[in-house]
Structures are given as C-alpha cells and as structure tokens.
Amino acid sequence: MPEEDVLHVEFTSAGGHAAFGSLLARPRRPTAVFVTSDLMAIGGLCAASSAGLRVPDQLSVVGFDDIGAAS
C-alpha cells in the first residue's frame, strides 16, 4: 500500500471525518477504506454521506473494535 494512502488522525469521529474528507477529495476516490476504530469509521460515514456517496454501494467501509454504536 502506498504510504500516502495511510492517514494518521485522532481516534475520534472528528478524526475519521477529516480523514475521509481528505481521501474523498482526491482525484481518484477510494472504493474501500479500512479504519482502525469504529468511532473513526462513524465519522467517516458522515463525511461520505455529505459527499453524496452511498455506503456500501459506492464506498465500502470497515471499522475495527466492535463498539455498540457500530452495529
């Protein structure tokens, strides 16, 4: 994986939102994102929704740590 595809942000929903915003602003948007915390994934889902993307139809998102809100 290219190093520029690995983003380091805070483990918060705001951090996930910011990271997804950065990824989705690229000329070639990702089709899938692996996020190291479900809270960050939730923030990312909000950013994807704001960008008009349908999850999982247009973007696959995988979170990690299985918090209750992720279900």
C-alpha positions in Angstrom: 0.0 0.0 0.0 1.4 3.4 -0.9 2.4 5.5 2.2 0.2 8.4 1.0 -2.8 6.1 1.4 -2.2 5.7 5.1 -3.6 8.6 7.1 -2.8 9.3 10.8 -5.5 11.2 12.7 -7.1 11.3 16.1 -9.1 8.2 17.2 -12.3 10.2 17.2 -15.3 10.6 14.9 -13.9 14.1 14.0 -10.6 12.5 13.1 -12.4 10.0 10.9 -14.5 12.7 9.3 -11.4 14.7 8.5 -9.5 11.7 7.1 -12.4 10.7 4.8 -12.8 14.3 3.7 -9.1 14.2 2.6 -9.5 10.8 0.9 -12.7 11.7 -0.9 -11.2 15.0 -2.2 -8.6 13.1 -4.2 -9.0 12.8 -8.0 -9.2 9.0 -7.7 -11.6 8.3 -4.8 -11.1 5.1 -2.9 -13.6 2.4 -3.3 -12.9 0.9 0.1 -11.5 2.2 3.4 -10.2 0.3 6.4 -10.4 2.3 9.6 -8.7 1.3 12.9 -11.5 2.4 15.1 -15.3 2.2 14.8 -15.7 5.7 16.1 -13.5 7.0 13.3 -15.5 4.9 10.8 -18.7 6.6 12.1 -17.2 10.0 11.4 -16.1 8.8 8.0 -19.6 7.6 7.2 -20.9 11.1 7.9 -18.2 12.5 5.5 -19.1 10.0 2.8 -22.8 10.9 3.2 -22.0 14.6 3.0 -20.1 13.8 -0.2 -23.2 12.2 -1.6 -21.8 8.6 -1.5 -23.9 5.6 -0.7 -22.3 3.0 1.6 -21.8 0.2 0.7 -22.9 0.8 -2.9 -20.2 3.3 -3.8 -17.8 3.0 -0.9 -17.0 0.0 1.4 -16.1 0.9 5.0 -14.6 -1.5 7.5 -14.2 -0.4 11.1 -12.3 -2.2 13.9 -13.1 -2.7 17.6 -16.8 -3.6 17.5 -18.3 -0.8 19.7 -22.0 -0.9 20.2 -22.8 2.1 18.0 -21.2 0.3 15.0 -24.0 -2.3 14.8 
